[in-house]
Amino acid sequence: MIQILHSVQIIGGNYKKYTYVTELLSSKCVQSFQSIREEEVSKLVKSICTCEGSIVNLTRNIFSMTHEITSRTVFGKRTKHQQVFITAMEEIVSLLGDFVLLICILLLEYCFRV
């Protein structure tokens, strides 16, 4: 996915327009975060395995994993705003329903395929 950003700089009354092209989710970018994804998925699987015989809120666990992956790839570290993120994700899913789940699955599939 390519995102095009525009900026305008004013120098002495003259306007100069600059165009920046940023690649989001490029193959190289996605591959650079593979170890983070693998680590967080491994943590999720271990967490589920330790709850053998108990009821597991898989939705909340997946949202938590998504938060960890997102915060580590975007900010370079874990953040303390996990609950806010999970609440927002739950709201989005409740508004858009299964469509969001399908998009998330397709996006994760793409990320792991690259």
Contacts in CASP RR format, 6 or more apart in sequence:
PFRMAT RR
TARGET T0000
AUTHOR 0000-0000-0000
METHOD contacts of the structure
MODEL  1
MIQILHSVQIIGGNYKKYTYVTELLSSKCVQSFQSIREEEVSKLVKSICT
CEGSIVNLTRNIFSMTHEITSRTVFGKRTKHQQVFITAMEEIVSLLGDFV
LLICILLLEYCFRV
1 23 0 8 1.000
1 24 0 8 1.000
1 25 0 8 1.000
1 26 0 8 1.000
2 21 0 8 1.000
2 22 0 8 1.000
2 23 0 8 1.000
2 24 0 8 1.000
3 21 0 8 1.000
3 22 0 8 1.000
3 23 0 8 1.000
3 24 0 8 1.000
4 19 0 8 1.000
4 20 0 8 1.000
4 21 0 8 1.000
4 22 0 8 1.000
5 19 0 8 1.000
5 20 0 8 1.000
5 21 0 8 1.000
5 22 0 8 1.000
6 17 0 8 1.000
6 18 0 8 1.000
6 19 0 8 1.000
6 20 0 8 1.000
7 17 0 8 1.000
7 18 0 8 1.000
7 20 0 8 1.000
8 15 0 8 1.000
8 16 0 8 1.000
8 17 0 8 1.000
8 18 0 8 1.000
9 15 0 8 1.000
9 16 0 8 1.000
9 17 0 8 1.000
9 18 0 8 1.000
10 16 0 8 1.000
23 29 0 8 1.000
25 110 0 8 1.000
25 111 0 8 1.000
27 114 0 8 1.000
30 110 0 8 1.000
30 111 0 8 1.000
30 114 0 8 1.000
31 114 0 8 1.000
33 69 0 8 1.000
33 72 0 8 1.000
33 73 0 8 1.000
36 69 0 8 1.000
36 72 0 8 1.000
36 73 0 8 1.000
37 69 0 8 1.000
37 111 0 8 1.000
37 112 0 8 1.000
40 65 0 8 1.000
40 68 0 8 1.000
40 69 0 8 1.000
40 72 0 8 1.000
41 65 0 8 1.000
43 65 0 8 1.000
43 68 0 8 1.000
44 61 0 8 1.000
44 62 0 8 1.000
44 64 0 8 1.000
44 65 0 8 1.000
47 61 0 8 1.000
48 56 0 8 1.000
48 58 0 8 1.000
48 61 0 8 1.000
59 90 0 8 1.000
59 93 0 8 1.000
60 86 0 8 1.000
63 85 0 8 1.000
63 86 0 8 1.000
63 89 0 8 1.000
63 90 0 8 1.000
64 82 0 8 1.000
64 86 0 8 1.000
66 85 0 8 1.000
66 89 0 8 1.000
66 104 0 8 1.000
67 79 0 8 1.000
67 82 0 8 1.000
67 85 0 8 1.000
67 86 0 8 1.000
67 89 0 8 1.000
68 78 0 8 1.000
68 82 0 8 1.000
70 85 0 8 1.000
71 77 0 8 1.000
71 78 0 8 1.000
71 79 0 8 1.000
71 81 0 8 1.000
71 82 0 8 1.000
71 85 0 8 1.000
72 78 0 8 1.000
92 100 0 8 1.000
93 100 0 8 1.000
93 101 0 8 1.000
END
